[in-house]
Structure formats: C-alpha cells, structure tokens
C-alpha cells in the first residue's frame, strides 16, 4: 500500500512538472497516449486452451488449463512428473534462449523443457533449461551471482540482497558419504540436499551445484529458507515439513523466469473461460491483503471440478476432483465461518479418497433423529478416520449434495467455492511444528 501511495505521489509530481513545461512553452499541447508495451513473442502460449479428452499422447490439465503432448509428455512422465516439474503453465512455442538459439520450449512451474532436434533419437532430445544459471545470473558455470545485465538476466543474487560469497568456488576436498565436491563448478553437495539430488535425478535433471547453501528470501512467499542453486534448479529446505517427503522442495523457477520474461503466467488474475466465479475469486484475493498473506501467491488458475458437500454436527466435508480423476476430501471442523482444516500426512489440506469398487458405501440412521452415518461419497472415509468422526460428529443429512466446485491452489492453501456459489472457503496452512490448518468463509464480491 505504501508503495502504491509513493507511486501516485511521484506520478503527481511528474504530471505537475510536465504541465508547467507545457504552459511555459506556450499553452497546452496534445500529447499522444503511449501504447502499453507489447507482450513478448510466445505470450499467447500461456493463455488457457479448450478442454479436450486425454489420449496416450496428449493430456489436459484442468488445474492450469494447459496440456502435455508427445515427446514432452513422455519426458515429464518418465523423469518425475508433477513432484519434480509441477504443472505445465504454457503450451509449446518457439523461444529464443540466452544462447541465441530458437527452440521449441514449454514452461512448467519448476522447469522449462527444450526440444533439441540435433540430438533426435538420443537421451538428449529433450533437455531442461538452465534456469538455475539464469536466475543466479551466471556468466559461466563457475561465475555466478554477478550484477544484472543482458537481455534475459534476472535480478541477480547481489541485487536481491544475498551475498555473492555462496557462489564463489570453494577449495577442493575429498568426497565422503555425506559430502561431494564438484570440480567442474568448484562447489559441494551435503547431507539432505545431497540425498535428494541423488535420489531424484542427479546431474541429468538438476545439473551441477553452482552455489553453496545459504539463506534466501523466497520470491513467492517472502519466507526465508536455506537454499542451494544448481544449473537447472533451486533446492529449498523446509524445516516445517521435517521428516516428511516435503522437507526438501524445488523452487518454482519455471514460473519465476516466465514472469520475469514478461509472460502472463497462470494464476496471475487470468479467469477460466466460462467460469464466472474465477473473476470473483480474483477480485476477493486482490482486494483482501490479509487473505493474500494467508494463502501466498497463486499456484494455479481457477478450475472447475465435480464435487460434493455434506454437513455434520460440527463442520463439513467437501470433495473435489483433481487432474487424473483423483477424488480429494477436505475436512472443515468448526462453525460455518471458521475452524480447523485437517492436514494430511502429505501436508496437504485434503485427503485422497481411498474408496474402491466393492466396498460398502455405508450410510443409515445415526444415534438420534436428524443425525445420520454418511454414505456414498464420504461414508468410507468417515468410518476409516476416528479423528474425523470425533471432530465432526454425525451428518445432518442422509446424503451429500453434489455441485460443481470452483478451486484455486495457492502456495500455502486453496480456495473452494461453496455449494451456493455465493461464498468461498479459504483453507491455509499454519507452520508448526507440527503444521496445522485453518479455514475461513468469505463472501464473494458481487459480479
């Protein structure tokens, strides 16, 4: 807010000075309005595309409104999929890279895929872009962290307030089980980051380390984390998730580089075609500073999903469906306005529905009139979770209400529309230990 007031004040002074100059020069002069800067080539590839049915060679992701096709799809599935690369945030398009070459590229949350026809038929036909080098502003693999410069260089580590020391090569040492020295870049890999690098793809996916570990403010969340840069990625240590698979996470360098190059990345106030709620989600999020702080930056566009809700004595269960047809259940325990949002063992604000064909759907009367044991959508989940039963109690209706859920994921939570479409539940993580979750109900702005 202070920044906006400062900009308005500066703009006011500039207008006053220009007006004074025009008067001195002999009266008002009509000055042609300057057109907005043209979007960079390839920007259209970041707009959502129409939904289509999946095939063996093509897959559509409703979460971001983008697709994966043929060779890039095969690479994504073979080398880590969603956990490593994240969702696609663009379609394939022709892009000029920092080496001056024009290649077919596609952006993902954490990576950029590049097609190299000169290596057709080899393991190097699809390669990952050197986003770590680009973000760290490397003149070469052994010279990173310098001042900004060049057509595509980003803010640079020094300009971000981080010392250049972590990017300086260090003295060689003999490698051990817990420490590895890389003479190609003069950097080392240690402990948890070393284990993650070795298990999840190593040199082929991440490249050599180009820095040591150091503390950096995350550009998405504003939180400070221990990080280490590699040629193609940034590793982040999340102590709030210690002991879980999410203790080490990959930075969202794909989205970061795309935004810096001027591309309209998904989640940046782009409505989903045909979904009037998406514009209202955007209006609520942009107008509520506290909500932005709770949820963090958008991680996906809004998307619509078949869903259901069932009210209980002390809360509600909400189901929606993610890409690939996986049913997800969120547990909201409290009053209609606020309360506890259950956090799964995977540290998400929803649980995977494990119901399979042949299981009993349950259902039936509860301990007293007006209360019921849930059946159909939520019955198996409710019966399997003693903690959920203890918190929610019994259902207050015999069956769940089906409706189309509008969903948007954020770095620290998600928004779920209510069954009447007039309000939204904001579910967000609270750092532990152990991590916990909360929910709040917000009225949506009128269209």
C-alpha positions in Angstrom: 0.0 0.0 0.0 2.8 2.4 0.9 4.5 1.6 -2.4 1.3 2.4 -4.3 1.0 5.8 -2.5 4.6 6.5 -3.3 4.0 5.8 -7.0 0.9 8.0 -7.1 2.9 10.8 -5.4 5.7 10.6 -7.9 3.3 10.4 -10.8 1.6 13.6 -9.5 4.9 15.5 -9.3 5.8 14.3 -12.8 2.4 15.4 -14.2 2.7 18.8 -12.5 6.2 19.4 -13.9 5.1 18.4 -17.4 2.1 20.7 -17.2 4.3 23.6 -16.1 6.7 23.0 -19.0 3.8 22.9 -21.5 2.4 26.2 -20.2 5.9 27.9 -20.4 6.2 26.6 -23.9 3.1 28.4 -25.0 0.0 26.6 -23.8 -1.4 23.1 -23.7 -0.2 20.6 -26.2 -2.0 17.4 -27.1 0.4 14.5 -26.3 -0.4 11.1 -27.9 -1.0 8.4 -25.3 1.7 5.8 -25.3 0.5 2.3 -26.1 1.2 -0.4 -23.5 4.3 -2.4 -24.1 3.8 -5.3 -26.5 3.7 -8.7 -24.9 6.8 -10.8 -25.7 6.7 -13.3 -28.5 5.2 -16.5 -27.2 3.0 -14.9 -24.7 -0.1 -16.4 -26.3 1.2 -19.8 -25.3 0.5 -19.0 -21.7 -3.3 -18.5 -22.2 -5.5 -21.4 -21.3 -6.7 -23.7 -24.0 -10.0 -25.5 -24.5 -10.6 -28.8 -22.6 -10.0 -32.0 -24.6 -10.2 -35.7 -23.7 -6.9 -37.4 -22.8 -5.2 -39.8 -25.1 -2.0 -41.8 -24.8 -0.1 -38.9 -26.5 -2.0 -36.0 -25.1 -3.0 -34.9 -21.6 -5.0 -31.9 -20.5 -4.5 -30.3 -17.0 -7.7 -28.5 -15.8 -5.6 -27.1 -12.9 -3.7 -24.7 -15.2 -5.6 -25.0 -18.5 -2.6 -26.4 -20.3 -1.6 -29.7 -22.0 1.3 -32.1 -22.4 1.9 -33.7 -25.7 4.0 -36.5 -27.3 7.8 -36.2 -26.5 7.4 -33.6 -23.7 4.7 -35.7 -22.2 6.9 -38.8 -22.3 9.8 -37.0 -20.7 7.6 -35.5 -17.9 6.1 -38.9 -17.0 9.5 -40.7 -17.1 11.5 -38.3 -15.0 9.4 -37.3 -12.1 6.1 -35.8 -13.3 4.2 -33.4 -11.0 6.5 -33.8 -8.0 9.6 -32.7 -9.9 8.4 -30.4 -12.7 5.0 -29.2 -11.5 2.1 -28.5 -13.8 2.5 -27.1 -17.3 2.0 -23.3 -17.3 2.3 -22.8 -21.1 1.8 -24.7 -24.3 4.8 -25.5 -26.6 6.1 -22.5 -28.5 9.2 -21.1 -30.2 11.5 -19.2 -27.9 14.9 -17.5 -28.2 17.1 -18.8 -25.4 20.0 -17.0 -23.8 22.5 -18.7 -26.1 20.7 -17.0 -29.1 19.2 -20.3 -30.4 15.4 -20.5 -31.1 14.0 -23.8 -29.8 10.6 -25.4 -29.1 10.1 -24.9 -25.4 7.4 -25.4 -22.8 7.3 -23.9 -19.3 6.3 -25.8 -16.1 6.1 -24.5 -12.6 9.6 -25.7 -11.8 11.3 -26.2 -15.2 11.5 -25.3 -18.9 11.5 -28.2 -21.4 13.6 -27.6 -24.6 13.4 -29.7 -27.7 16.9 -30.3 -29.4 16.4 -31.8 -32.9 20.1 -32.0 -33.3 20.0 -34.8 -30.7 17.0 -36.6 -32.1 16.9 -40.3 -31.1 19.3 -39.8 -28.2 18.6 -39.2 -24.4 19.3 -35.5 -25.0 16.4 -34.9 -27.5 14.5 -33.2 -24.6 16.6 -31.2 -22.1 15.8 -28.9 -19.2 16.6 -25.2 -19.5 19.4 -23.8 -17.4 17.0 -21.9 -15.2 19.3 -22.0 -12.1 22.1 -20.3 -14.1 19.6 -17.8 -15.4 18.2 -16.8 -12.1 21.6 -16.7 -10.4 22.9 -14.6 -13.3 25.8 -16.8 -14.3 28.3 -15.6 -16.9 29.6 -19.2 -16.8 29.1 -22.3 -14.7 31.9 -21.1 -12.3 31.0 -17.3 -12.3 27.5 -16.7 -10.8 25.8 -14.1 -8.6 27.1 -11.1 -10.5 25.3 -7.8 -11.2 22.3 -7.8 -13.5 22.9 -7.5 -17.2 22.0 -9.0 -20.6 18.7 -9.5 -22.3 17.4 -12.3 -20.1 19.3 -11.9 -16.8 17.1 -11.6 -13.7 17.6 -9.6 -10.6 20.9 -11.3 -9.7 21.8 -12.6 -6.2 23.6 -9.5 -5.2 20.7 -7.2 -6.2 18.4 -9.5 -4.2 20.3 -8.7 -1.1 22.2 -12.0 -0.9 26.0 -12.1 -0.6 28.0 -13.3 -3.6 30.1 -15.5 -1.4 27.9 -18.7 -1.7 28.5 -18.5 -5.5 32.3 -18.3 -5.2 34.1 -21.6 -5.8 35.5 -23.2 -2.7 38.6 -25.2 -2.0 38.6 -28.8 -3.2 38.2 -31.5 -0.6 37.9 -35.4 -0.7 34.3 -36.5 -1.1 32.7 -38.7 1.6 29.3 -40.4 2.0 27.7 -37.1 3.2 29.7 -34.6 1.2 30.6 -34.5 -2.5 32.9 -31.9 -4.2 32.3 -31.0 -7.8 35.5 -29.8 -9.5 33.5 -28.7 -12.6 31.9 -25.8 -10.7 34.0 -25.7 -7.5 31.0 -26.3 -5.3 29.9 -29.0 -2.9 26.7 -31.0 -2.1 26.0 -32.0 1.5 23.6 -34.1 3.7 19.9 -33.7 2.9 20.4 -31.8 -0.4 22.9 -34.4 -1.5 20.4 -37.3 -0.7 17.6 -35.5 -2.6 19.9 -34.8 -5.6 21.0 -38.4 -5.8 17.5 -40.0 -5.4 15.6 -37.7 -7.7 17.6 -37.4 -10.9 21.1 -36.1 -10.1 23.2 -34.5 -12.8 20.8 -35.2 -15.7 17.9 -33.3 -14.1 19.4 -30.7 -11.8 23.0 -30.2 -13.2 26.0 -29.4 -11.0 25.7 -27.2 -8.0 26.6 -23.5 -8.7 26.4 -22.3 -5.2 26.9 -23.4 -1.6 23.9 -23.5 0.8 22.8 -20.1 2.0 19.7 -18.3 3.3 17.4 -16.6 0.8 14.0 -14.9 0.9 11.6 -16.9 -1.3 10.2 -14.6 -4.0 6.8 -16.4 -3.9 6.2 -16.4 -0.2 8.6 -13.9 1.4 9.8 -16.6 3.8 13.5 -17.2 4.3 14.8 -20.7 3.6 18.1 -22.5 3.3 18.6 -22.9 -0.4 21.2 -24.1 -2.9 21.3 -23.3 -6.6 22.0 -25.8 -9.4 22.4 -25.3 -13.1 18.7 -26.1 -13.7 17.1 -25.8 -10.3 17.0 -24.3 -6.7 16.7 -26.7 -3.7 14.8 -25.3 -0.7 14.9 -26.7 2.9 11.6 -26.5 4.7 12.0 -27.3 8.4 8.3 -27.0 9.0 8.0 -30.3 7.0 10.9 -32.1 8.6 10.6 -35.8 8.4 8.2 -35.7 5.5 8.7 -36.1 1.8 8.4 -32.3 1.5 11.4 -31.4 3.7 13.3 -30.6 0.5 11.3 -28.9 -2.2 12.2 -27.5 -5.6 11.9 -23.8 -6.3 9.3 -22.5 -8.8 12.0 -21.3 -11.2 9.9 -22.0 -14.3 7.2 -19.6 -13.1 9.8 -17.1 -11.8 11.7 -17.0 -15.1 8.5 -16.8 -17.2 7.2 -13.9 -15.2 10.5 -12.1 -15.5 10.4 -12.5 -19.2 7.0 -10.9 -19.3 4.8 -13.9 -19.9 1.3 -13.9 -18.3 1.8 -16.9 -16.1 -1.3 -18.9 -14.9 -2.7 -17.7 -11.5 -1.9 -14.1 -12.3 -5.6 -13.0 -12.5 -6.4 -15.0 -15.6 -10.1 -16.1 -15.5 -11.0 -19.6 -16.5 -13.1 -19.4 -19.7 -16.8 -20.0 -19.0 -16.4 -19.8 -15.2 -17.9 -16.5 -13.8 -16.6 -17.4 -10.3 -12.9 -17.0 -11.4 -13.2 -13.3 -11.8 -14.8 -13.0 -8.3 -12.0 -15.2 -6.8 -9.5 -12.7 -8.3 -11.5 -9.7 -7.0 -11.6 -11.2 -3.5 -7.9 -12.1 -3.5 -6.6 -8.8 -4.9 -8.8 -6.7 -2.5 -8.0 -8.5 0.7 -4.4 -8.0 1.9 -4.8 -10.4 4.9 -6.1 -13.2 2.7 -3.2 -12.8 0.3 -0.9 -13.1 3.3 -2.6 -16.3 4.5 -2.7 -18.0 1.1 0.5 -16.8 -0.5 0.8 -16.3 -4.3 -1.4 -18.2 -6.7 0.0 -21.6 -7.8 -2.7 -22.4 -10.4 -5.6 -20.9 -12.2 -9.1 -21.5 -11.0 -10.6 -24.7 -12.3 -13.9 -26.4 -12.1 -14.5 -29.9 -10.8 -17.4 -32.2 -10.0 -17.7 -32.1 -6.2 -20.0 -32.6 -3.2 -20.5 -31.3 0.3 -22.0 -32.9 3.4 -22.8 -31.0 6.6 -22.1 -32.5 10.0 -22.8 -31.6 13.6 -19.6 -29.7 13.9 -18.4 -29.0 10.4 -18.5 -30.3 6.9 -16.7 -32.5 4.3 -16.0 -31.1 0.8 -14.9 -33.3 -2.1 -13.5 -32.2 -5.4 -11.6 -33.9 -8.2 -8.1 -33.1 -9.3 -6.4 -33.9 -12.7 -6.3 -37.6 -13.4 -9.7 -38.2 -11.8 -8.4 -38.4 -8.2 -11.1 -37.6 -5.6 -9.9 -35.4 -2.8 -11.7 -34.7 0.5 -11.2 -31.6 2.7 -12.2 -31.7 6.4 -13.5 -28.5 7.9 -14.2 -28.9 11.6 -15.8 -25.9 13.3 -18.6 -23.4 12.8 -19.9 -22.2 9.5 -17.4 -19.3 9.4 -14.1 -20.6 10.8 -12.4 -23.6 12.3 -9.8 -26.3 11.9 -8.8 -27.6 8.4 -7.3 -31.1 8.7 -3.8 -31.5 7.3 -2.9 -34.9 5.8 0.3 -36.9 6.3 1.4 -35.4 2.9 0.9 -32.0 4.4 -1.9 -31.1 2.1 -5.3 -29.6 3.1 -7.1 -32.6 1.6 -7.0 -36.4 1.7 -7.0 -38.8 -1.2 -10.3 -40.8 -1.2 -9.2 -44.5 -1.0 -12.7 -45.8 -1.7 -12.7 -48.6 -4.2 -15.4 -50.5 -6.1 -16.9 -53.3 -4.0 -16.6 -51.5 -0.6 -19.7 -50.8 1.4 -20.9 -47.2 1.0 -22.3 -47.3 4.5 -25.0 -44.8 5.5 -28.0 -45.2 7.7 -29.6 -43.5 10.7 -27.5 -42.1 13.5 -27.8 -42.2 17.3 -30.9 -39.9 17.3 -33.4 -38.5 14.8 -31.9 -36.0 12.4 -28.4 -37.5 12.5 -27.0 -39.9 10.0 -24.0 -42.1 9.3 -22.7 -40.8 5.9 -22.9 -43.0 2.9 -21.9 -42.7 -0.8 -19.3 -40.0 -1.3 -18.0 -39.7 2.3 -19.0 -42.9 4.1 -15.9 -45.0 3.7 -13.6 -42.0 4.6 -15.6 -41.1 7.7 -15.6 -44.6 9.0 -11.9 -45.1 8.5 -10.9 -41.9 10.3 -11.6 -41.9 14.0 -10.1 -38.3 14.4 -12.6 -37.1 11.7 -15.5 -38.8 13.4 -14.5 -37.4 16.8 -14.3 -33.8 15.5 -17.3 -33.7 13.1 -19.8 -36.0 14.7 -22.6 -37.3 12.6 -24.0 -36.0 9.3 -27.1 -33.8 9.5 -28.4 -35.0 6.1 -28.7 -38.6 4.7 -26.8 -37.8 1.5 -24.2 -35.4 0.2 -25.2 -32.5 -2.1 -23.5 -32.7 -5.5 -22.3 -29.4 -7.1 -19.6 -28.0 -9.4 -16.7 -26.8 -7.2 -14.5 -24.0 -8.3 -11.0 -24.4 -6.9 -7.8 -22.4 -7.0 -4.5 -23.6 -5.4 -2.0 -21.2 -3.7 1.4 -21.7 -2.2 0.0 -22.0 1.3 -3.6 -23.1 0.7 -6.6 -23.1 -1.6 -9.9 -21.5 -2.2 -13.1 -23.7 -2.6 -16.4 -22.3 -3.7 -19.4 -23.1 -1.5 -22.4 -25.1 -2.9 -24.4 -21.9 -3.4 -21.6 -20.2 -5.3 -22.0 -17.0 -3.1 -19.1 -17.6 -0.8 -15.7 -19.3 -0.7 -13.8 -21.3 1.9 -10.1 -20.3 2.3 -8.0 -23.2 3.6 -4.5 -22.4 4.6 -1.5 -24.0 6.3 -0.1 -22.7 9.6 3.6 -23.5 10.2 4.3 -25.9 13.1 5.7 -28.0 14.4 3.6 -29.8 13.7 2.0 -27.9 10.7 -1.8 -27.4 11.1 -4.5 -25.8 9.1 -7.4 -23.4 9.4 -10.3 -22.4 7.2 -12.4 -19.2 6.9 -15.5 -18.4 4.9 -15.5 -15.3 2.8 -18.4 -13.7 0.9 -17.6 -13.4 -2.8 -17.8 -9.9 -4.4 -20.9 -9.4 -6.5 -20.3 -9.7 -10.2 
